[in-house]
Amino acid sequence: MKVTITFETDMNEDGLDQTVTVERNNMVDLNDMAYLFVDSIRAGGFTYVERVGIDKGQDEVIWSIL
């Protein structure tokens, strides 16, 4: 699976006019997805994010632990 995440900032709202795109190929499981999310969030400017979790229900969470 190929996943593409794009952040677009606006000069009026953000003071910066740019687009940041993170694209990954060969995504096979939720571990891959969790790492993509944290990398994308950081690339979008939220550099303080350390990890993200995907809740599968029944108290099972997949974390993007580095």
mmCIF file of the N, C-alpha and C atoms, coordinates in Angstrom:
data_MODEL
# 
_entry.id   MODEL 
# 
loop_
_atom_site.group_PDB 
_atom_site.id 
_atom_site.type_symbol 
_atom_site.label_atom_id 
_atom_site.label_alt_id 
_atom_site.label_comp_id 
_atom_site.label_asym_id 
_atom_site.label_entity_id 
_atom_site.label_seq_id 
_atom_site.pdbx_PDB_ins_code 
_atom_site.Cartn_x 
_atom_site.Cartn_y 
_atom_site.Cartn_z 
_atom_site.occupancy 
_atom_site.B_iso_or_equiv 
_atom_site.pdbx_formal_charge 
_atom_site.auth_seq_id 
_atom_site.auth_comp_id 
_atom_site.auth_asym_id 
_atom_site.auth_atom_id 
_atom_site.pdbx_PDB_model_num 
ATOM 1   N N  . MET A 1 1  ? 0.849   -1.171 0.000  1.00 0.00 ? 1  MET A N  1 
ATOM 2   C CA . MET A 1 1  ? 0.000   0.000  0.000  1.00 0.00 ? 1  MET A CA 1 
ATOM 3   C C  . MET A 1 1  ? 0.897   1.237  0.000  1.00 0.00 ? 1  MET A C  1 
ATOM 4   N N  . LYS A 1 2  ? 0.484   2.235  -0.720 1.00 0.00 ? 2  LYS A N  1 
ATOM 5   C CA . LYS A 1 2  ? 1.165   3.525  -0.740 1.00 0.00 ? 2  LYS A CA 1 
ATOM 6   C C  . LYS A 1 2  ? 0.307   4.522  0.030  1.00 0.00 ? 2  LYS A C  1 
ATOM 7   N N  . VAL A 1 3  ? 0.952   5.292  0.934  1.00 0.00 ? 3  VAL A N  1 
ATOM 8   C CA . VAL A 1 3  ? 0.239   6.295  1.727  1.00 0.00 ? 3  VAL A CA 1 
ATOM 9   C C  . VAL A 1 3  ? 0.947   7.633  1.540  1.00 0.00 ? 3  VAL A C  1 
ATOM 10  N N  . THR A 1 4  ? 0.156   8.680  1.307  1.00 0.00 ? 4  THR A N  1 
ATOM 11  C CA . THR A 1 4  ? 0.681   10.033 1.141  1.00 0.00 ? 4  THR A CA 1 
ATOM 12  C C  . THR A 1 4  ? -0.049  10.964 2.090  1.00 0.00 ? 4  THR A C  1 
ATOM 13  N N  . ILE A 1 5  ? 0.721   11.735 2.867  1.00 0.00 ? 5  ILE A N  1 
ATOM 14  C CA . ILE A 1 5  ? 0.159   12.720 3.792  1.00 0.00 ? 5  ILE A CA 1 
ATOM 15  C C  . ILE A 1 5  ? 0.744   14.070 3.432  1.00 0.00 ? 5  ILE A C  1 
ATOM 16  N N  . THR A 1 6  ? -0.122  15.072 3.262  1.00 0.00 ? 6  THR A N  1 
ATOM 17  C CA . THR A 1 6  ? 0.317   16.407 2.876  1.00 0.00 ? 6  THR A CA 1 
ATOM 18  C C  . THR A 1 6  ? -0.174  17.443 3.866  1.00 0.00 ? 6  THR A C  1 
ATOM 19  N N  . PHE A 1 7  ? 0.741   18.322 4.286  1.00 0.00 ? 7  PHE A N  1 
ATOM 20  C CA . PHE A 1 7  ? 0.418   19.481 5.110  1.00 0.00 ? 7  PHE A CA 1 
ATOM 21  C C  . PHE A 1 7  ? 0.571   20.716 4.243  1.00 0.00 ? 7  PHE A C  1 
ATOM 22  N N  . GLU A 1 8  ? -0.426  21.581 4.250  1.00 0.00 ? 8  GLU A N  1 
ATOM 23  C CA . GLU A 1 8  ? -0.354  22.846 3.523  1.00 0.00 ? 8  GLU A CA 1 
ATOM 24  C C  . GLU A 1 8  ? -0.518  23.986 4.512  1.00 0.00 ? 8  GLU A C  1 
ATOM 25  N N  . THR A 1 9  ? 0.435   24.905 4.500  1.00 0.00 ? 9  THR A N  1 
ATOM 26  C CA . THR A 1 9  ? 0.336   26.076 5.364  1.00 0.00 ? 9  THR A CA 1 
ATOM 27  C C  . THR A 1 9  ? 0.001   27.287 4.517  1.00 0.00 ? 9  THR A C  1 
ATOM 28  N N  . ASP A 1 10 ? -0.650  28.256 5.142  1.00 0.00 ? 10 ASP A N  1 
ATOM 29  C CA . ASP A 1 10 ? -1.138  29.448 4.468  1.00 0.00 ? 10 ASP A CA 1 
ATOM 30  C C  . ASP A 1 10 ? -0.473  30.681 5.079  1.00 0.00 ? 10 ASP A C  1 
ATOM 31  N N  . MET A 1 11 ? -0.057  31.595 4.244  1.00 0.00 ? 11 MET A N  1 
ATOM 32  C CA . MET A 1 11 ? 0.615   32.804 4.714  1.00 0.00 ? 11 MET A CA 1 
ATOM 33  C C  . MET A 1 11 ? -0.238  33.572 5.714  1.00 0.00 ? 11 MET A C  1 
ATOM 34  N N  . ASN A 1 12 ? -1.535  33.684 5.480  1.00 0.00 ? 12 ASN A N  1 
ATOM 35  C CA . ASN A 1 12 ? -2.415  34.436 6.376  1.00 0.00 ? 12 ASN A CA 1 
ATOM 36  C C  . ASN A 1 12 ? -2.598  33.757 7.730  1.00 0.00 ? 12 ASN A C  1 
ATOM 37  N N  . GLU A 1 13 ? -2.700  32.455 7.729  1.00 0.00 ? 13 GLU A N  1 
ATOM 38  C CA . GLU A 1 13 ? -2.946  31.727 8.979  1.00 0.00 ? 13 GLU A CA 1 
ATOM 39  C C  . GLU A 1 13 ? -1.665  31.350 9.718  1.00 0.00 ? 13 GLU A C  1 
ATOM 40  N N  . ASP A 1 14 ? -0.623  30.979 8.961  1.00 0.00 ? 14 ASP A N  1 
ATOM 41  C CA . ASP A 1 14 ? 0.571   30.405 9.560  1.00 0.00 ? 14 ASP A CA 1 
ATOM 42  C C  . ASP A 1 14 ? 1.820   31.273 9.422  1.00 0.00 ? 14 ASP A C  1 
ATOM 43  N N  . GLY A 1 15 ? 1.751   32.297 8.589  1.00 0.00 ? 15 GLY A N  1 
ATOM 44  C CA . GLY A 1 15 ? 2.921   33.125 8.347  1.00 0.00 ? 15 GLY A CA 1 
ATOM 45  C C  . GLY A 1 15 ? 3.926   32.482 7.408  1.00 0.00 ? 15 GLY A C  1 
ATOM 46  N N  . LEU A 1 16 ? 3.534   31.379 6.812  1.00 0.00 ? 16 LEU A N  1 
ATOM 47  C CA . LEU A 1 16 ? 4.412   30.650 5.910  1.00 0.00 ? 16 LEU A CA 1 
ATOM 48  C C  . LEU A 1 16 ? 3.548   29.984 4.854  1.00 0.00 ? 16 LEU A C  1 
ATOM 49  N N  . ASP A 1 17 ? 3.971   30.077 3.618  1.00 0.00 ? 17 ASP A N  1 
ATOM 50  C CA . ASP A 1 17 ? 3.211   29.500 2.514  1.00 0.00 ? 17 ASP A CA 1 
ATOM 51  C C  . ASP A 1 17 ? 4.016   28.336 1.939  1.00 0.00 ? 17 ASP A C  1 
ATOM 52  N N  . GLN A 1 18 ? 3.651   27.105 2.338  1.00 0.00 ? 18 GLN A N  1 
ATOM 53  C CA . GLN A 1 18 ? 4.410   25.951 1.866  1.00 0.00 ? 18 GLN A CA 1 
ATOM 54  C C  . GLN A 1 18 ? 3.568   24.688 1.902  1.00 0.00 ? 18 GLN A C  1 
ATOM 55  N N  . THR A 1 19 ? 4.081   23.658 1.256  1.00 0.00 ? 19 THR A N  1 
ATOM 56  C CA . THR A 1 19 ? 3.476   22.327 1.279  1.00 0.00 ? 19 THR A CA 1 
ATOM 57  C C  . THR A 1 19 ? 4.553   21.321 1.651  1.00 0.00 ? 19 THR A C  1 
ATOM 58  N N  . VAL A 1 20 ? 4.229   20.430 2.581  1.00 0.00 ? 20 VAL A N  1 
ATOM 59  C CA . VAL A 1 20 ? 5.137   19.355 2.981  1.00 0.00 ? 20 VAL A CA 1 
ATOM 60  C C  . VAL A 1 20 ? 4.402   18.043 2.743  1.00 0.00 ? 20 VAL A C  1 
ATOM 61  N N  . THR A 1 21 ? 5.016   17.149 1.984  1.00 0.00 ? 21 THR A N  1 
ATOM 62  C CA . THR A 1 21 ? 4.401   15.861 1.683  1.00 0.00 ? 21 THR A CA 1 
ATOM 63  C C  . THR A 1 21 ? 5.330   14.736 2.124  1.00 0.00 ? 21 THR A C  1 
ATOM 64  N N  . VAL A 1 22 ? 4.760   13.757 2.826  1.00 0.00 ? 22 VAL A N  1 
ATOM 65  C CA . VAL A 1 22 ? 5.490   12.557 3.213  1.00 0.00 ? 22 VAL A CA 1 
ATOM 66  C C  . VAL A 1 22 ? 4.784   11.392 2.525  1.00 0.00 ? 22 VAL A C  1 
ATOM 67  N N  . GLU A 1 23 ? 5.563   10.586 1.818  1.00 0.00 ? 23 GLU A N  1 
ATOM 68  C CA . GLU A 1 23 ? 4.993   9.472  1.064  1.00 0.00 ? 23 GLU A CA 1 
ATOM 69  C C  . GLU A 1 23 ? 5.781   8.210  1.379  1.00 0.00 ? 23 GLU A C  1 
ATOM 70  N N  . ARG A 1 24 ? 5.065   7.137  1.622  1.00 0.00 ? 24 ARG A N  1 
ATOM 71  C CA . ARG A 1 24 ? 5.704   5.843  1.887  1.00 0.00 ? 24 ARG A CA 1 
ATOM 72  C C  . ARG A 1 24 ? 5.046   4.771  1.031  1.00 0.00 ? 24 ARG A C  1 
ATOM 73  N N  . ASN A 1 25 ? 5.874   3.900  0.522  1.00 0.00 ? 25 ASN A N  1 
ATOM 74  C CA . ASN A 1 25 ? 5.412   2.739  -0.237 1.00 0.00 ? 25 ASN A CA 1 
ATOM 75  C C  . ASN A 1 25 ? 5.579   1.487  0.610  1.00 0.00 ? 25 ASN A C  1 
ATOM 76  N N  . ASN A 1 26 ? 4.928   0.433  0.204  1.00 0.00 ? 26 ASN A N  1 
ATOM 77  C CA . ASN A 1 26 ? 5.057   -0.879 0.840  1.00 0.00 ? 26 ASN A CA 1 
ATOM 78  C C  . ASN A 1 26 ? 4.651   -0.873 2.315  1.00 0.00 ? 26 ASN A C  1 
ATOM 79  N N  . MET A 1 27 ? 3.594   -0.145 2.636  1.00 0.00 ? 27 MET A N  1 
ATOM 80  C CA . MET A 1 27 ? 3.053   -0.148 3.999  1.00 0.00 ? 27 MET A CA 1 
ATOM 81  C C  . MET A 1 27 ? 2.283   -1.462 4.169  1.00 0.00 ? 27 MET A C  1 
ATOM 82  N N  . VAL A 1 28 ? 2.661   -2.256 5.166  1.00 0.00 ? 28 VAL A N  1 
ATOM 83  C CA . VAL A 1 28 ? 2.031   -3.576 5.292  1.00 0.00 ? 28 VAL A CA 1 
ATOM 84  C C  . VAL A 1 28 ? 1.254   -3.770 6.587  1.00 0.00 ? 28 VAL A C  1 
ATOM 85  N N  . ASP A 1 29 ? 1.561   -2.977 7.642  1.00 0.00 ? 29 ASP A N  1 
ATOM 86  C CA . ASP A 1 29 ? 0.853   -3.197 8.898  1.00 0.00 ? 29 ASP A CA 1 
ATOM 87  C C  . ASP A 1 29 ? 0.719   -1.895 9.687  1.00 0.00 ? 29 ASP A C  1 
ATOM 88  N N  . LEU A 1 30 ? 0.089   -1.988 10.844 1.00 0.00 ? 30 LEU A N  1 
ATOM 89  C CA . LEU A 1 30 ? -0.141  -0.787 11.656 1.00 0.00 ? 30 LEU A CA 1 
ATOM 90  C C  . LEU A 1 30 ? 1.140   -0.219 12.246 1.00 0.00 ? 30 LEU A C  1 
ATOM 91  N N  . ASN A 1 31 ? 2.166   -1.031 12.423 1.00 0.00 ? 31 ASN A N  1 
ATOM 92  C CA . ASN A 1 31 ? 3.450   -0.503 12.867 1.00 0.00 ? 31 ASN A CA 1 
ATOM 93  C C  . ASN A 1 31 ? 4.006   0.477  11.833 1.00 0.00 ? 31 ASN A C  1 
ATOM 94  N N  . ASP A 1 32 ? 3.954   0.080  10.566 1.00 0.00 ? 32 ASP A N  1 
ATOM 95  C CA . ASP A 1 32 ? 4.396   0.982  9.497  1.00 0.00 ? 32 ASP A CA 1 
ATOM 96  C C  . ASP A 1 32 ? 3.580   2.272  9.516  1.00 0.00 ? 32 ASP A C  1 
ATOM 97  N N  . MET A 1 33 ? 2.273   2.140  9.700  1.00 0.00 ? 33 MET A N  1 
ATOM 98  C CA . MET A 1 33 ? 1.384   3.302  9.700  1.00 0.00 ? 33 MET A CA 1 
ATOM 99  C C  . MET A 1 33 ? 1.688   4.233  10.875 1.00 0.00 ? 33 MET A C  1 
ATOM 100 N N  . ALA A 1 34 ? 1.930   3.672  12.047 1.00 0.00 ? 34 ALA A N  1 
ATOM 101 C CA . ALA A 1 34 ? 2.235   4.491  13.223 1.00 0.00 ? 34 ALA A CA 1 
ATOM 102 C C  . ALA A 1 34 ? 3.510   5.291  13.005 1.00 0.00 ? 34 ALA A C  1 
ATOM 103 N N  . TYR A 1 35 ? 4.546   4.669  12.445 1.00 0.00 ? 35 TYR A N  1 
ATOM 104 C CA . TYR A 1 35 ? 5.787   5.384  12.162 1.00 0.00 ? 35 TYR A CA 1 
ATOM 105 C C  . TYR A 1 35 ? 5.576   6.465  11.111 1.00 0.00 ? 35 TYR A C  1 
ATOM 106 N N  . LEU A 1 36 ? 4.783   6.176  10.104 1.00 0.00 ? 36 LEU A N  1 
ATOM 107 C CA . LEU A 1 36 ? 4.475   7.191  9.086  1.00 0.00 ? 36 LEU A CA 1 
ATOM 108 C C  . LEU A 1 36 ? 3.762   8.379  9.716  1.00 0.00 ? 36 LEU A C  1 
ATOM 109 N N  . PHE A 1 37 ? 2.796   8.127  10.586 1.00 0.00 ? 37 PHE A N  1 
ATOM 110 C CA . PHE A 1 37 ? 2.073   9.220  11.233 1.00 0.00 ? 37 PHE A CA 1 
ATOM 111 C C  . PHE A 1 37 ? 2.997   10.106 12.043 1.00 0.00 ? 37 PHE A C  1 
ATOM 112 N N  . VAL A 1 38 ? 3.860   9.508  12.855 1.00 0.00 ? 38 VAL A N  1 
ATOM 113 C CA . VAL A 1 38 ? 4.738   10.336 13.691 1.00 0.00 ? 38 VAL A CA 1 
ATOM 114 C C  . VAL A 1 38 ? 5.740   11.102 12.830 1.00 0.00 ? 38 VAL A C  1 
ATOM 115 N N  . ASP A 1 39 ? 6.279   10.487 11.794 1.00 0.00 ? 39 ASP A N  1 
ATOM 116 C CA . ASP A 1 39 ? 7.197   11.195 10.900 1.00 0.00 ? 39 ASP A CA 1 
ATOM 117 C C  . ASP A 1 39 ? 6.494   12.335 10.170 1.00 0.00 ? 39 ASP A C  1 
ATOM 118 N N  . SER A 1 40 ? 5.261   12.096 9.749  1.00 0.00 ? 40 SER A N  1 
ATOM 119 C CA . SER A 1 40 ? 4.498   13.122 9.036  1.00 0.00 ? 40 SER A CA 1 
ATOM 120 C C  . SER A 1 40 ? 4.148   14.289 9.947  1.00 0.00 ? 40 SER A C  1 
ATOM 121 N N  . ILE A 1 41 ? 3.729   13.985 11.163 1.00 0.00 ? 41 ILE A N  1 
ATOM 122 C CA . ILE A 1 41 ? 3.378   15.039 12.121 1.00 0.00 ? 41 ILE A CA 1 
ATOM 123 C C  . ILE A 1 41 ? 4.586   15.913 12.402 1.00 0.00 ? 41 ILE A C  1 
ATOM 124 N N  . ARG A 1 42 ? 5.754   15.298 12.564 1.00 0.00 ? 42 ARG A N  1 
ATOM 125 C CA . ARG A 1 42 ? 6.983   16.066 12.782 1.00 0.00 ? 42 ARG A CA 1 
ATOM 126 C C  . ARG A 1 42 ? 7.326   16.921 11.567 1.00 0.00 ? 42 ARG A C  1 
ATOM 127 N N  . ALA A 1 43 ? 7.214   16.344 10.383 1.00 0.00 ? 43 ALA A N  1 
ATOM 128 C CA . ALA A 1 43 ? 7.511   17.091 9.158  1.00 0.00 ? 43 ALA A CA 1 
ATOM 129 C C  . ALA A 1 43 ? 6.562   18.269 8.981  1.00 0.00 ? 43 ALA A C  1 
ATOM 130 N N  . GLY A 1 44 ? 5.341   18.119 9.490  1.00 0.00 ? 44 GLY A N  1 
ATOM 131 C CA . GLY A 1 44 ? 4.350   19.185 9.400  1.00 0.00 ? 44 GLY A CA 1 
ATOM 132 C C  . GLY A 1 44 ? 4.572   20.302 10.405 1.00 0.00 ? 44 GLY A C  1 
ATOM 133 N N  . GLY A 1 45 ? 5.597   20.175 11.245 1.00 0.00 ? 45 GLY A N  1 
ATOM 134 C CA . GLY A 1 45 ? 5.940   21.254 12.151 1.00 0.00 ? 45 GLY A CA 1 
ATOM 135 C C  . GLY A 1 45 ? 5.735   20.972 13.621 1.00 0.00 ? 45 GLY A C  1 
ATOM 136 N N  . PHE A 1 46 ? 5.155   19.835 13.941 1.00 0.00 ? 46 PHE A N  1 
ATOM 137 C CA . PHE A 1 46 ? 4.931   19.472 15.339 1.00 0.00 ? 46 PHE A CA 1 
ATOM 138 C C  . PHE A 1 46 ? 6.111   18.627 15.820 1.00 0.00 ? 46 PHE A C  1 
ATOM 139 N N  . THR A 1 47 ? 7.278   19.253 15.909 1.00 0.00 ? 47 THR A N  1 
ATOM 140 C CA . THR A 1 47 ? 8.532   18.542 16.158 1.00 0.00 ? 47 THR A CA 1 
ATOM 141 C C  . THR A 1 47 ? 8.639   17.955 17.558 1.00 0.00 ? 47 THR A C  1 
ATOM 142 N N  . TYR A 1 48 ? 7.783   18.388 18.457 1.00 0.00 ? 48 TYR A N  1 
ATOM 143 C CA . TYR A 1 48 ? 7.825   17.914 19.838 1.00 0.00 ? 48 TYR A CA 1 
ATOM 144 C C  . TYR A 1 48 ? 7.095   16.587 20.031 1.00 0.00 ? 48 TYR A C  1 
ATOM 145 N N  . VAL A 1 49 ? 6.408   16.088 19.004 1.00 0.00 ? 49 VAL A N  1 
ATOM 146 C CA . VAL A 1 49 ? 5.682   14.822 19.117 1.00 0.00 ? 49 VAL A CA 1 
ATOM 147 C C  . VAL A 1 49 ? 6.689   13.682 19.178 1.00 0.00 ? 49 VAL A C  1 
ATOM 148 N N  . GLU A 1 50 ? 6.572   12.848 20.209 1.00 0.00 ? 50 GLU A N  1 
ATOM 149 C CA . GLU A 1 50 ? 7.500   11.742 20.393 1.00 0.00 ? 50 GLU A CA 1 
ATOM 150 C C  . GLU A 1 50 ? 6.974   10.413 19.876 1.00 0.00 ? 50 GLU A C  1 
ATOM 151 N N  . ARG A 1 51 ? 5.662   10.217 19.983 1.00 0.00 ? 51 ARG A N  1 
ATOM 152 C CA . ARG A 1 51 ? 5.079   8.974  19.495 1.00 0.00 ? 51 ARG A CA 1 
ATOM 153 C C  . ARG A 1 51 ? 3.583   9.149  19.294 1.00 0.00 ? 51 ARG A C  1 
ATOM 154 N N  . VAL A 1 52 ? 3.012   8.251  18.497 1.00 0.00 ? 52 VAL A N  1 
ATOM 155 C CA . VAL A 1 52 ? 1.562   8.219  18.301 1.00 0.00 ? 52 VAL A CA 1 
ATOM 156 C C  . VAL A 1 52 ? 1.102   6.785  18.536 1.00 0.00 ? 52 VAL A C  1 
ATOM 157 N N  . GLY A 1 53 ? -0.166  6.653  18.874 1.00 0.00 ? 53 GLY A N  1 
ATOM 158 C CA . GLY A 1 53 ? -0.734  5.337  19.098 1.00 0.00 ? 53 GLY A CA 1 
ATOM 159 C C  . GLY A 1 53 ? -1.959  5.109  18.234 1.00 0.00 ? 53 GLY A C  1 
ATOM 160 N N  . ILE A 1 54 ? -2.126  3.876  17.809 1.00 0.00 ? 54 ILE A N  1 
ATOM 161 C CA . ILE A 1 54 ? -3.313  3.464  17.060 1.00 0.00 ? 54 ILE A CA 1 
ATOM 162 C C  . ILE A 1 54 ? -4.054  2.457  17.935 1.00 0.00 ? 54 ILE A C  1 
ATOM 163 N N  . ASP A 1 55 ? -5.253  2.827  18.341 1.00 0.00 ? 55 ASP A N  1 
ATOM 164 C CA . ASP A 1 55 ? -6.054  2.000  19.241 1.00 0.00 ? 55 ASP A CA 1 
ATOM 165 C C  . ASP A 1 55 ? -6.827  0.966  18.438 1.00 0.00 ? 55 ASP A C  1 
ATOM 166 N N  . LYS A 1 56 ? -6.501  -0.305 18.637 1.00 0.00 ? 56 LYS A N  1 
ATOM 167 C CA . LYS A 1 56 ? -7.185  -1.390 17.939 1.00 0.00 ? 56 LYS A CA 1 
ATOM 168 C C  . LYS A 1 56 ? -8.406  -1.889 18.696 1.00 0.00 ? 56 LYS A C  1 
ATOM 169 N N  . GLY A 1 57 ? -8.665  -1.296 19.872 1.00 0.00 ? 57 GLY A N  1 
ATOM 170 C CA . GLY A 1 57 ? -9.785  -1.747 20.694 1.00 0.00 ? 57 GLY A CA 1 
ATOM 171 C C  . GLY A 1 57 ? -9.346  -2.850 21.637 1.00 0.00 ? 57 GLY A C  1 
ATOM 172 N N  . GLN A 1 58 ? -10.179 -3.144 22.602 1.00 0.00 ? 58 GLN A N  1 
ATOM 173 C CA . GLN A 1 58 ? -9.908  -4.188 23.585 1.00 0.00 ? 58 GLN A CA 1 
ATOM 174 C C  . GLN A 1 58 ? -8.537  -4.018 24.233 1.00 0.00 ? 58 GLN A C  1 
ATOM 175 N N  . ASP A 1 59 ? -8.198  -2.754 24.563 1.00 0.00 ? 59 ASP A N  1 
ATOM 176 C CA . ASP A 1 59 ? -6.948  -2.425 25.265 1.00 0.00 ? 59 ASP A CA 1 
ATOM 177 C C  . ASP A 1 59 ? -5.678  -2.787 24.493 1.00 0.00 ? 59 ASP A C  1 
ATOM 178 N N  . GLU A 1 60 ? -5.755  -2.801 23.181 1.00 0.00 ? 60 GLU A N  1 
ATOM 179 C CA . GLU A 1 60 ? -4.556  -3.062 22.369 1.00 0.00 ? 60 GLU A CA 1 
ATOM 180 C C  . GLU A 1 60 ? -4.227  -1.809 21.565 1.00 0.00 ? 60 GLU A C  1 
ATOM 181 N N  . VAL A 1 61 ? -3.034  -1.260 21.827 1.00 0.00 ? 61 VAL A N  1 
ATOM 182 C CA . VAL A 1 61 ? -2.585  -0.038 21.140 1.00 0.00 ? 61 VAL A CA 1 
ATOM 183 C C  . VAL A 1 61 ? -1.248  -0.312 20.471 1.00 0.00 ? 61 VAL A C  1 
ATOM 184 N N  . ILE A 1 62 ? -1.127  0.099  19.219 1.00 0.00 ? 62 ILE A N  1 
ATOM 185 C CA . ILE A 1 62 ? 0.129   0.009  18.476 1.00 0.00 ? 62 ILE A CA 1 
ATOM 186 C C  . ILE A 1 62 ? 0.807   1.372  18.601 1.00 0.00 ? 62 ILE A C  1 
ATOM 187 N N  . TRP A 1 63 ? 2.037   1.410  19.166 1.00 0.00 ? 63 TRP A N  1 
ATOM 188 C CA . TRP A 1 63 ? 2.765   2.667  19.372 1.00 0.00 ? 63 TRP A CA 1 
ATOM 189 C C  . TRP A 1 63 ? 3.908   2.787  18.382 1.00 0.00 ? 63 TRP A C  1 
ATOM 190 N N  . SER A 1 64 ? 4.198   4.011  18.022 1.00 0.00 ? 64 SER A N  1 
ATOM 191 C CA . SER A 1 64 ? 5.347   4.303  17.157 1.00 0.00 ? 64 SER A CA 1 
ATOM 192 C C  . SER A 1 64 ? 6.577   4.586  18.008 1.00 0.00 ? 64 SER A C  1 
ATOM 193 N N  . ILE A 1 65 ? 6.981   3.611  18.779 1.00 0.00 ? 65 ILE A N  1 
ATOM 194 C CA . ILE A 1 65 ? 8.109   3.781  19.688 1.00 0.00 ? 65 ILE A CA 1 
ATOM 195 C C  . ILE A 1 65 ? 9.396   3.722  18.881 1.00 0.00 ? 65 ILE A C  1 
ATOM 196 N N  . LEU A 1 66 ? 10.233  4.743  19.078 1.00 0.00 ? 66 LEU A N  1 
ATOM 197 C CA . LEU A 1 66 ? 11.503  4.799  18.343 1.00 0.00 ? 66 LEU A CA 1 
ATOM 198 C C  . LEU A 1 66 ? 12.570  3.986  19.018 1.00 0.00 ? 66 LEU A C  1 
# 
